[in-house]
Amino acid sequence: MRKLVIRAITLSIIGLCLVIPSLQAAKTNVLYKDQVAVIMYHHVDDDAKSFGTITTKLFQDQLTFLKGKGYQFITLSQFKEFMNGASVPNNAVLVTFDDGYESFYVNAYPILKDMRIPAVNFVITRDLENPLASYIPSLSQDEIAEMTSDTNFIDAQCHTDDFHHKLPDGSAALIGRLVTNGKKETDEEYKQRVIKDTQTCITKLSALDPEPPDTLAYPYGFYDDKAIEYIRQGGIKYAFTIMPEMATRDVDLMKIPRINAGNSLITPEGLHNSIIRSIIALTPPTNEVPIVETMAQLGGKATVSGNTVTIQYKTGQWTGTLNSQKITVASNNSGNTAKPVTLQKALWMKNNQIYITLKDLETVIGAQIVYNPTVQSFSARQTPVIK
């Protein structure tokens, strides 16, 4: 029991270490909010040469560069919680690997562990039976068990059990149809084949990780609606594609995009630029905003005393009352007194905060308010709307 307690405490400390190193940088360098850059790797090796292979140095350089820019690396669990409504750190990144190569354990894992960066590896579980027999040596059961038990930030998930190959007609095994003795499999046979393969993958990995797998990456990135439905029936709740986009809560949980990072031509700065280009411009959630929070974003101030609201912006000061459409002007931005402002909608209370429409707030402060979708906050343009 004591050993279990000590291990739990140790893993908790390790978990905290994942967030702290890049937290300060993220506070001062907000690149994006409320979305995740899921980056994808395959093979980390200093000798092999292929489209999906990078050296250990390039891998470490990429991660070091991203950390220095203020990116925050999250676990698969954090990612799933985010997709279901929880908050996520600014500049969030999820590191993923496909194929379950042994190079992950030999070359990538030591770097990830040293830098306290979480990652998930999508494993072809058929290769667990004889990991050295595959063209590129694969992870063994002992290696997976060691990584998932020694840390709380390395996950092993499904890359199917036996679908990482092409059928004789050139179609991917996941979406193609088998032909046996000249007879093409029926829709029901195909359905059962996909469900069984998915369940087999989950069962094999469940023996190596306390958390039952519920996540998959599509082999070669190929899928269709039927494959998705049958994989879901087999027990998968989240599935990753190779579409190079950012992940937001709006994406289909079975079609989560990823940005490729595992190519020898992708420099650390190039990866950073790929992420920046992929940032999704989120629209303002509403035209009605909490006045205190919004004025702080604009560089001004709003204070509430009882039913009275006082707004300060540059040299201007205004006073309004809850449920009233009249705003009294103490002084405008030129320092001179001016006529009261009539709002289109009276100030109102919601969730213990006083709200105003953006159009009315623009009228009050005499400036255009612009929404920055990257960091999900408002700013005011210098050119005044009303003179």
C-alpha positions as CSV (number, residue, x, y, z in Angstrom):
1,M,0.0,0.0,0.0
2,R,2.8,2.4,0.9
3,K,4.5,1.8,-2.4
4,L,1.3,2.6,-4.3
5,V,0.8,5.8,-2.3
6,I,4.4,6.9,-3.0
7,R,4.0,6.1,-6.7
8,A,0.7,8.1,-6.9
9,I,2.4,11.1,-5.3
10,T,5.4,10.8,-7.6
11,L,3.1,10.7,-10.7
12,S,1.2,13.7,-9.4
13,I,4.4,15.7,-9.1
14,I,5.4,14.6,-12.6
15,G,2.0,15.8,-13.9
16,L,2.6,19.2,-12.4
17,C,6.0,19.4,-14.0
18,L,4.3,19.1,-17.4
19,V,2.6,22.4,-17.1
20,I,5.0,24.6,-15.1
21,P,8.0,24.9,-17.5
22,S,6.1,26.6,-20.4
23,L,3.4,28.3,-18.3
24,Q,5.2,31.6,-17.8
25,A,6.0,31.8,-21.5
26,A,2.4,31.0,-22.5
27,K,1.1,33.8,-20.2
28,T,3.1,36.4,-22.1
29,N,2.9,34.9,-25.6
30,V,-0.7,33.8,-26.3
31,L,-0.8,32.4,-29.8
32,Y,-4.2,30.9,-29.6
33,K,-6.9,29.8,-27.1
34,D,-9.5,27.1,-26.9
35,Q,-8.1,24.9,-29.7
36,V,-5.3,22.3,-29.8
37,A,-2.5,21.7,-32.3
38,V,-2.3,17.9,-32.6
39,I,1.1,17.1,-34.1
40,M,1.9,13.8,-35.8
41,Y,5.1,11.7,-35.9
42,H,6.0,8.2,-37.0
43,H,9.7,7.2,-36.9
44,V,12.5,8.8,-35.0
45,D,15.8,7.4,-36.2
46,D,19.3,8.7,-37.0
47,D,20.0,6.2,-39.8
48,A,16.8,5.4,-41.6
49,K,15.7,7.7,-44.4
50,S,12.0,7.9,-45.3
51,F,9.2,10.5,-45.7
52,G,8.0,9.8,-42.2
53,T,11.4,9.7,-40.4
54,I,13.2,12.4,-38.5
55,T,16.4,12.4,-36.5
56,T,16.5,12.5,-32.7
57,K,18.1,15.9,-32.8
58,L,15.4,17.4,-35.1
59,F,12.8,15.9,-32.8
60,Q,14.3,17.4,-29.7
61,D,14.9,20.7,-31.5
62,Q,11.3,21.0,-32.6
63,L,10.0,20.4,-29.1
64,T,12.5,22.8,-27.5
65,F,11.6,25.5,-30.0
66,L,7.9,25.0,-29.4
67,K,8.4,25.2,-25.6
68,G,10.4,28.4,-26.0
69,K,7.5,29.9,-28.0
70,G,5.1,29.3,-25.1
71,Y,3.4,26.1,-26.4
72,Q,2.0,23.9,-23.6
73,F,2.0,20.2,-24.1
74,I,-1.1,18.3,-22.9
75,T,-2.0,14.7,-22.2
76,L,-4.5,12.6,-24.2
77,S,-6.8,12.7,-21.2
78,Q,-6.7,16.5,-21.1
79,F,-7.4,16.6,-24.8
80,K,-10.5,14.4,-24.4
81,E,-11.7,16.5,-21.5
82,F,-11.3,19.6,-23.7
83,M,-13.3,18.0,-26.5
84,N,-16.0,17.4,-24.0
85,G,-16.2,21.0,-22.8
86,A,-13.3,21.5,-20.3
87,S,-10.8,24.3,-20.6
88,V,-7.4,23.8,-22.2
89,P,-4.2,25.8,-21.7
90,N,-3.2,28.5,-24.1
91,N,-1.2,27.3,-27.1
92,A,-2.1,23.7,-26.3
93,V,-0.2,20.9,-28.2
94,L,-0.9,17.1,-28.2
95,V,2.0,15.0,-29.5
96,T,1.0,11.8,-31.3
97,F,2.9,8.9,-33.0
98,D,1.6,6.3,-35.4
99,D,2.6,2.7,-36.0
100,G,4.1,1.8,-32.6
101,Y,7.7,1.6,-33.7
102,E,10.4,0.6,-31.2
103,S,12.2,3.8,-32.1
104,F,9.6,5.6,-30.0
105,Y,10.9,3.7,-26.9
106,V,14.6,3.9,-27.8
107,N,14.9,7.5,-29.2
108,A,11.7,9.5,-28.6
109,Y,10.6,8.4,-25.1
110,P,13.9,9.5,-23.3
111,I,13.5,13.0,-24.8
112,L,9.8,13.2,-23.9
113,K,10.5,11.9,-20.4
114,D,13.4,14.3,-19.9
115,M,11.4,17.3,-21.2
116,R,8.2,16.2,-19.4
117,I,6.2,16.2,-22.6
118,P,3.2,13.9,-22.9
119,A,2.6,11.8,-26.0
120,V,0.3,9.1,-27.3
121,N,1.5,6.2,-29.6
122,F,-1.1,4.5,-31.9
123,V,0.0,0.9,-31.9
124,I,-0.6,-1.9,-34.5
125,T,-1.3,-4.6,-32.0
126,R,-0.8,-7.5,-34.3
127,D,2.9,-6.6,-34.2
128,L,3.0,-7.1,-30.4
129,E,3.1,-10.9,-30.9
130,N,6.5,-10.7,-32.6
131,P,7.8,-7.1,-32.5
132,L,11.1,-7.8,-34.2
133,A,9.6,-9.5,-37.2
134,S,8.1,-6.4,-38.7
135,Y,10.0,-4.4,-41.4
136,I,10.7,-1.7,-38.8
137,P,11.0,-3.2,-35.3
138,S,7.9,-2.5,-33.2
139,L,7.3,-1.8,-29.6
140,S,7.1,-4.9,-27.3
141,Q,4.5,-5.4,-24.6
142,D,7.1,-4.9,-21.9
143,E,8.2,-1.6,-23.4
144,I,4.7,-0.3,-23.6
145,A,3.9,-1.5,-20.1
146,E,7.1,0.2,-18.8
147,M,6.3,3.6,-20.4
148,T,2.7,3.7,-19.3
149,S,3.5,2.6,-15.7
150,D,6.6,4.8,-15.2
151,T,4.8,8.0,-16.2
152,N,1.3,9.4,-16.2
153,F,1.7,11.1,-19.6
154,I,2.5,8.3,-22.1
155,D,-0.5,6.6,-23.7
156,A,-0.8,3.6,-26.0
157,Q,-3.9,3.6,-28.2
158,C,-5.1,1.7,-31.3
159,H,-3.9,1.9,-34.9
160,T,-6.1,-1.2,-35.5
161,D,-5.0,-4.8,-34.9
162,D,-4.4,-6.0,-38.4
163,F,-5.6,-3.3,-40.8
164,H,-2.3,-1.5,-41.5
165,H,-1.9,-2.9,-45.0
166,K,-3.4,-2.7,-48.5
167,L,-5.6,-5.4,-50.0
168,P,-4.7,-7.0,-53.4
169,D,-6.9,-4.4,-55.2
170,G,-4.9,-1.6,-53.6
171,S,-7.6,-0.4,-51.2
172,A,-6.8,0.1,-47.5
173,A,-7.7,-2.9,-45.4
174,L,-10.0,-0.8,-43.2
175,I,-12.2,0.5,-46.0
176,G,-11.7,-2.2,-48.7
177,R,-13.6,-5.5,-49.1
178,L,-11.9,-8.9,-48.9
179,V,-12.2,-11.3,-51.8
180,T,-12.0,-15.0,-50.9
181,N,-12.1,-17.6,-53.6
182,G,-13.4,-15.1,-56.0
183,K,-16.2,-14.0,-53.6
184,K,-16.4,-10.5,-52.2
185,E,-17.3,-10.3,-48.6
186,T,-20.8,-9.1,-47.8
187,D,-21.6,-5.9,-46.0
188,E,-22.4,-7.8,-42.8
189,E,-19.1,-9.7,-43.0
190,Y,-17.2,-6.5,-43.5
191,K,-19.0,-5.0,-40.5
192,Q,-18.1,-7.9,-38.3
193,R,-14.5,-7.8,-39.5
194,V,-14.1,-4.2,-38.5
195,I,-15.8,-4.6,-35.2
196,K,-13.8,-7.7,-34.3
197,D,-10.5,-6.0,-35.3
198,T,-11.3,-3.0,-33.2
199,Q,-12.2,-5.1,-30.2
200,T,-9.1,-7.2,-30.5
201,C,-6.9,-4.0,-30.6
202,I,-8.6,-2.7,-27.4
203,T,-8.3,-6.0,-25.6
204,K,-4.6,-6.4,-26.3
205,L,-3.8,-2.9,-25.2
206,S,-6.0,-3.1,-22.1
207,A,-3.6,-5.7,-20.7
208,L,-0.8,-3.1,-20.9
209,D,-2.4,0.1,-19.6
210,P,-4.7,0.7,-16.6
211,E,-6.9,2.9,-18.8
212,P,-8.9,0.9,-21.4
213,P,-8.1,2.3,-24.9
214,D,-10.9,4.3,-26.6
215,T,-8.9,6.2,-29.2
216,L,-7.7,5.3,-32.7
217,A,-5.7,6.7,-35.6
218,Y,-6.8,5.6,-39.0
219,P,-4.1,3.6,-40.9
220,Y,-2.8,5.8,-43.8
221,G,-5.5,8.3,-42.8
222,F,-8.2,6.4,-44.8
223,Y,-11.7,6.0,-43.5
224,D,-15.3,6.3,-44.6
225,D,-18.7,6.6,-42.9
226,K,-19.2,2.8,-42.5
227,A,-15.7,2.3,-41.1
228,I,-16.3,5.0,-38.6
229,E,-19.6,3.6,-37.5
230,Y,-18.2,0.0,-37.0
231,I,-15.1,1.3,-35.2
232,R,-17.4,3.2,-32.9
233,Q,-19.4,0.0,-32.3
234,G,-16.2,-1.8,-31.5
235,G,-15.5,0.6,-28.6
236,I,-13.7,3.6,-30.1
237,K,-14.9,7.1,-29.0
238,Y,-12.1,9.3,-30.6
239,A,-10.3,8.9,-33.9
240,F,-7.5,10.9,-35.5
241,T,-7.1,11.7,-39.2
242,I,-4.2,13.2,-41.1
243,M,-6.1,16.4,-42.1
244,P,-3.7,19.3,-41.3
245,E,-5.9,21.5,-39.2
246,M,-6.4,22.6,-35.6
247,A,-8.7,20.6,-33.3
248,T,-11.6,22.5,-31.8
249,R,-14.7,21.3,-30.1
250,D,-16.6,21.8,-33.3
251,V,-14.8,18.9,-35.1
252,D,-16.3,15.4,-35.3
253,L,-14.8,13.3,-32.5
254,M,-14.2,10.5,-35.1
255,K,-12.5,12.9,-37.5
256,I,-9.9,14.8,-35.4
257,P,-7.3,16.6,-37.5
258,R,-3.5,16.5,-37.0
259,I,-0.6,18.6,-38.3
260,N,2.4,16.6,-39.6
261,A,5.7,17.2,-37.8
262,G,7.6,14.0,-38.6
263,N,9.3,14.9,-41.8
264,S,13.0,15.7,-42.1
265,L,12.3,18.9,-44.0
266,I,10.1,20.3,-41.3
267,T,12.4,22.7,-39.3
268,P,11.4,23.8,-35.8
269,E,10.4,27.2,-37.1
270,G,8.6,25.5,-40.0
271,L,6.5,23.5,-37.6
272,H,5.7,26.6,-35.6
273,N,4.6,28.3,-38.8
274,S,2.5,25.4,-39.8
275,I,0.6,25.6,-36.5
276,I,0.2,29.4,-36.8
277,R,-1.2,29.1,-40.3
278,S,-3.7,26.5,-39.1
279,I,-5.1,28.6,-36.2
280,I,-8.9,28.7,-36.6
281,A,-10.5,32.2,-36.4
282,L,-13.3,31.7,-33.9
283,T,-16.2,34.2,-34.1
284,P,-17.4,36.1,-31.1
285,P,-19.6,33.9,-29.0
286,T,-22.2,36.7,-28.6
287,N,-22.8,40.3,-29.3
288,E,-23.6,40.8,-25.6
289,V,-20.6,41.1,-23.3
290,P,-19.9,41.5,-19.6
291,I,-18.9,45.1,-19.2
292,V,-16.2,44.7,-16.5
293,E,-14.3,42.0,-18.2
294,T,-14.6,43.5,-21.7
295,M,-13.4,47.0,-20.6
296,A,-10.3,45.4,-19.0
297,Q,-9.5,43.8,-22.3
298,L,-9.9,47.1,-24.1
299,G,-7.4,48.7,-21.7
300,G,-10.0,50.6,-19.8
301,K,-12.0,50.0,-16.6
302,A,-15.5,49.4,-15.4
303,T,-16.6,49.3,-11.8
304,V,-19.9,48.4,-10.3
305,S,-21.3,49.8,-7.1
306,G,-24.8,48.6,-6.3
307,N,-26.8,49.3,-9.5
308,T,-24.3,52.0,-10.7
309,V,-21.7,51.3,-13.4
310,T,-18.8,53.6,-14.0
311,I,-16.8,53.3,-17.2
312,Q,-13.4,54.7,-17.8
313,Y,-11.6,54.7,-21.1
314,K,-8.6,56.9,-21.9
315,T,-9.6,60.4,-20.7
316,G,-13.3,59.6,-20.8
317,Q,-15.6,58.6,-17.9
318,W,-19.3,57.6,-18.1
319,T,-21.9,56.5,-15.5
320,G,-24.9,54.3,-16.1
321,T,-27.6,52.5,-14.1
322,L,-28.8,48.9,-14.3
323,N,-31.9,48.6,-16.4
324,S,-31.5,52.1,-17.8
325,Q,-30.7,53.2,-21.3
326,K,-29.2,56.4,-20.3
327,I,-25.4,56.8,-19.8
328,T,-24.3,60.1,-18.2
329,V,-21.0,61.5,-19.5
330,A,-18.7,63.0,-17.0
331,S,-16.2,63.8,-19.7
332,N,-15.5,62.6,-23.2
333,N,-12.2,61.5,-24.7
334,S,-11.2,65.1,-25.4
335,G,-11.8,66.0,-21.7
336,N,-14.9,68.1,-22.4
337,T,-18.4,67.4,-21.0
338,A,-20.8,66.0,-23.5
339,K,-24.5,65.0,-23.9
340,P,-25.8,61.8,-22.3
341,V,-25.6,58.7,-24.4
342,T,-28.8,56.7,-25.2
343,L,-28.3,53.0,-25.4
344,Q,-30.2,50.8,-27.8
345,K,-30.6,48.3,-25.0
346,A,-30.7,48.9,-21.3
347,L,-27.8,47.6,-19.1
348,W,-28.9,44.3,-17.6
349,M,-27.7,41.7,-15.1
350,K,-26.9,38.1,-15.9
351,N,-24.9,35.6,-13.9
352,N,-24.1,38.3,-11.4
353,Q,-22.5,40.4,-14.1
354,I,-23.7,43.5,-15.8
355,Y,-23.9,43.2,-19.6
356,I,-24.0,45.6,-22.5
357,T,-24.2,45.1,-26.3
358,L,-21.0,45.6,-28.2
359,K,-22.6,48.3,-30.4
360,D,-23.7,50.3,-27.4
361,L,-20.2,50.0,-25.8
362,E,-18.7,51.3,-29.1
363,T,-21.1,54.3,-28.9
364,V,-20.1,55.0,-25.3
365,I,-16.3,54.9,-25.6
366,G,-16.3,56.3,-29.2
367,A,-14.1,53.6,-30.7
368,Q,-14.5,50.6,-32.8
369,I,-14.3,47.3,-30.9
370,V,-12.6,44.4,-32.7
371,Y,-12.7,40.8,-31.7
372,N,-9.4,38.9,-31.9
373,P,-10.4,35.3,-32.6
374,T,-7.0,33.9,-31.9
375,V,-6.9,34.8,-28.3
376,Q,-10.7,35.3,-27.9
377,S,-10.6,38.8,-26.6
378,F,-11.6,42.3,-27.6
379,S,-9.5,45.3,-28.5
380,A,-10.3,48.9,-29.5
381,R,-9.1,50.6,-32.7
382,Q,-7.7,54.0,-32.3
383,T,-9.9,55.6,-35.0
384,P,-13.1,56.8,-33.2
385,V,-16.5,55.9,-34.5
386,I,-18.3,59.0,-33.2
387,K,-16.8,62.5,-33.3
